[in-house]
Amino acid sequence: MQLILWRKQKLSSIFIICVVIVVVLVCLRLGYWQIQRGQAKSLQLSHIAKVQSKGVMPWQQVLALPSEWNKTGIQATLTGTVNAVHYWLLDNQVVQGQVGYDVLALFKPTHSQTPILVNFGWIKAPASRQQLPSITLPKNAIDINIQLKQGKLSGFTLASPEHQEQNNDWPKRVQNIDLALFAKHAQQPLVDFIGYRQGIGDAFGIPHYQAVVMSPQKHYGYAVQWLLIGLSCVVVAIVASKRRN
């Protein structure tokens, strides 16, 4: 009987040790991942600060930059016209606790053949999902200040490009930003980066773009939390083992 109890205790101890090891490894991995994220955000902020130290660039100067140069963070001023008919509504955008859309429209700078996709800002969604908001984009030439972003433009979404609206109706409600798909919708090439309008809100939308949503310090804080969770698990296991003995 004692042998059976001893074996059960032994198996139980082995199981607990395995669980503790798994939990600690997971916590270490998540902590290391948060540290990596924090380092990446620090590099991103440094890059943005460096490019913004050059001041606001005219559009022609932006186009003259090397194609391999990442244009994220560049601030530019544009003069041109907006395609007021063909535009997209980026779904599920939350500003100050309210759900709405970001207005994405093609902006054709003066003396440029290729338009740039510009996020004009946020507008509140109607009460019904069956109804799209009414927007009046400017038809005359305007001046806007934008901040550029290049690279990964789409956030997390369960929708795939082929499931986004493929009909000929405008505006189109979309779940993420896909420049290749938008170029197909518009039947014309686009530059390979997007502009986020800067300034105060107006009838076209409320600009709310932040290049870095979560600071590096928060990522480092989460890393410490995961490491403390792993350490706590080890301490609890040791204390429980001593009490059993």
C-alpha positions in Angstrom: 0.0 0.0 0.0 2.8 2.4 0.9 4.6 1.5 -2.3 1.5 2.5 -4.3 1.1 5.8 -2.4 4.8 6.5 -3.0 4.4 5.9 -6.7 1.4 8.1 -6.9 3.2 10.9 -5.1 6.2 10.4 -7.4 4.1 10.6 -10.5 2.3 13.6 -9.1 5.6 15.4 -8.4 6.9 14.6 -11.9 3.7 16.0 -13.4 3.9 19.2 -11.3 7.5 19.7 -12.2 6.6 19.3 -15.9 3.8 21.8 -15.6 6.0 24.3 -13.8 8.7 23.9 -16.5 6.2 24.5 -19.3 4.7 27.5 -17.6 8.2 29.0 -16.9 9.3 28.4 -20.5 6.1 30.1 -21.8 6.6 33.1 -19.5 10.2 33.4 -20.6 9.3 33.2 -24.2 6.5 35.8 -23.8 8.8 38.1 -21.8 11.5 37.8 -24.4 9.0 38.6 -27.2 7.9 41.7 -25.3 11.5 42.8 -25.0 11.9 42.3 -28.8 8.8 44.3 -29.4 10.0 47.1 -27.2 13.4 47.2 -29.0 11.6 47.3 -32.3 9.4 50.2 -31.2 12.5 52.1 -29.9 14.2 51.7 -33.4 10.9 52.8 -35.1 10.7 55.9 -32.9 14.4 56.7 -33.5 13.8 56.4 -37.3 10.7 58.6 -37.2 12.5 61.2 -35.1 15.4 61.2 -37.6 13.3 61.6 -40.7 11.1 64.2 -39.1 14.1 66.3 -38.1 14.4 67.1 -41.8 11.2 69.0 -41.6 8.1 68.9 -43.9 9.1 67.8 -47.4 7.4 68.9 -50.6 6.0 66.0 -52.7 8.6 66.2 -55.4 11.3 65.8 -52.8 9.6 62.7 -51.4 9.4 61.2 -54.9 13.1 61.9 -55.4 14.1 59.8 -52.4 15.6 56.3 -53.2 13.0 53.7 -53.7 14.6 51.3 -51.2 14.4 54.0 -48.5 11.7 53.4 -45.9 9.5 56.5 -46.0 7.7 55.8 -42.7 7.5 58.9 -40.6 8.2 61.4 -43.3 6.0 64.5 -43.1 5.0 66.0 -46.4 2.9 68.8 -47.8 0.7 68.1 -50.9 -1.3 70.2 -53.3 -3.7 68.5 -55.6 -7.2 67.0 -56.0 -9.1 64.2 -54.3 -11.0 61.6 -56.1 -14.3 62.4 -54.4 -16.3 59.6 -56.0 -14.1 56.5 -55.6 -13.1 56.1 -51.9 -13.0 53.4 -49.3 -14.3 53.1 -45.7 -12.0 51.3 -43.3 -14.2 49.4 -40.9 -14.1 49.0 -37.1 -12.1 52.1 -36.3 -12.6 53.3 -32.7 -12.0 56.9 -31.6 -12.8 58.1 -28.1 -14.9 55.0 -27.5 -17.0 55.4 -30.6 -17.1 53.1 -33.6 -16.7 54.4 -37.0 -14.8 54.4 -40.3 -11.5 55.8 -41.6 -12.0 57.6 -44.9 -9.4 56.4 -47.5 -9.3 58.3 -50.8 -7.0 58.8 -53.7 -5.1 62.1 -53.8 -3.4 63.2 -57.0 -0.7 65.7 -56.3 -0.1 68.5 -58.8 2.4 67.6 -61.6 2.2 63.9 -60.6 0.7 61.1 -62.6 0.5 58.5 -59.8 -2.0 59.1 -56.9 -1.3 58.4 -53.3 -3.8 56.8 -50.9 -4.6 59.2 -48.1 -6.3 58.4 -44.8 -8.4 61.6 -44.3 -9.5 60.6 -40.8 -12.3 59.1 -38.8 -16.0 59.6 -39.1 -18.8 58.2 -36.9 -20.7 55.1 -38.2 -24.5 55.2 -38.6 -26.6 53.2 -36.2 -27.3 50.6 -38.8 -24.6 48.4 -40.5 -26.7 48.5 -43.6 -26.2 52.2 -44.0 -22.9 53.8 -44.9 -22.0 57.3 -43.7 -22.5 60.3 -46.0 -19.3 62.0 -46.9 -18.6 65.0 -49.1 -15.0 65.1 -50.2 -13.5 68.3 -51.7 -13.8 68.6 -55.5 -11.4 71.5 -55.9 -7.6 71.5 -55.4 -6.6 71.6 -51.7 -3.4 71.6 -49.6 -2.9 68.9 -47.0 -0.2 67.8 -44.6 0.4 64.1 -44.3 2.6 61.6 -42.5 3.8 58.7 -44.5 3.8 55.0 -43.6 5.4 52.3 -45.7 5.6 48.5 -45.2 2.9 46.6 -43.3 -0.3 48.6 -43.6 -3.0 46.1 -42.6 -3.7 45.3 -39.0 -5.1 42.1 -37.6 -8.2 41.0 -39.4 -10.1 37.8 -40.1 -11.1 39.0 -43.6 -9.0 38.0 -46.6 -8.7 40.3 -49.6 -10.9 38.1 -51.8 -13.7 38.5 -49.2 -13.6 42.3 -49.3 -16.1 44.1 -51.5 -15.5 43.3 -55.2 -18.6 44.9 -56.7 -18.6 48.1 -58.7 -20.4 50.1 -56.0 -18.7 53.1 -54.3 -17.7 53.8 -51.6 -16.4 50.3 -50.6 -16.3 49.1 -47.1 -13.0 47.3 -46.3 -11.5 45.5 -43.3 -7.9 46.3 -44.0 -5.6 48.4 -46.2 -4.4 46.5 -49.3 -2.7 48.8 -51.8 -2.7 46.1 -54.5 -6.4 45.5 -54.1 -7.2 49.2 -54.0 -5.2 49.7 -57.2 -7.3 47.0 -58.8 -10.5 48.7 -57.6 -9.3 52.1 -59.0 -7.9 50.5 -62.1 -4.7 52.5 -61.8 -1.3 52.2 -60.1 -0.7 53.8 -56.7 2.5 54.7 -54.9 3.6 52.0 -52.5 3.0 53.9 -49.3 0.1 55.7 -47.6 -0.4 59.2 -46.3 -2.2 60.0 -43.0 -3.6 63.5 -42.9 -2.5 65.6 -40.1 -4.2 68.5 -38.3 -7.6 69.1 -36.7 -10.8 67.4 -37.6 -13.3 68.7 -40.2 -16.1 67.5 -42.4 -13.8 65.1 -44.2 -12.8 63.3 -41.0 -10.9 63.5 -37.7 -7.1 62.6 -38.1 -6.1 60.2 -35.3 -3.1 58.4 -36.7 -0.3 57.4 -34.2 2.9 55.9 -35.6 3.5 54.0 -32.4 0.4 53.1 -30.4 2.2 51.3 -27.5 5.4 52.7 -26.2 8.6 50.7 -25.7 8.3 51.2 -21.9 4.9 49.4 -21.9 6.4 46.5 -23.7 9.3 46.3 -21.2 6.7 46.5 -18.4 4.8 43.5 -19.8 8.1 41.6 -20.1 8.8 42.2 -16.4 5.2 41.0 -15.6 5.7 37.7 -17.6 9.1 37.1 -15.9 7.5 37.7 -12.4 4.7 35.3 -13.3 7.2 32.6 -14.2 9.2 33.3 -11.0 6.0 33.2 -8.9 5.2 29.8 -10.4 8.6 28.4 -9.4 8.2 29.8 -5.8 4.7 28.4 -5.4 5.9 25.0 -6.6 8.8 25.0 -4.2 6.7 26.0 -1.2 4.0 23.4 -2.1 6.7 20.7 -2.5 8.2 21.5 1.0 4.8 21.4 2.6 4.0 18.0 1.1 7.3 16.6 2.3 
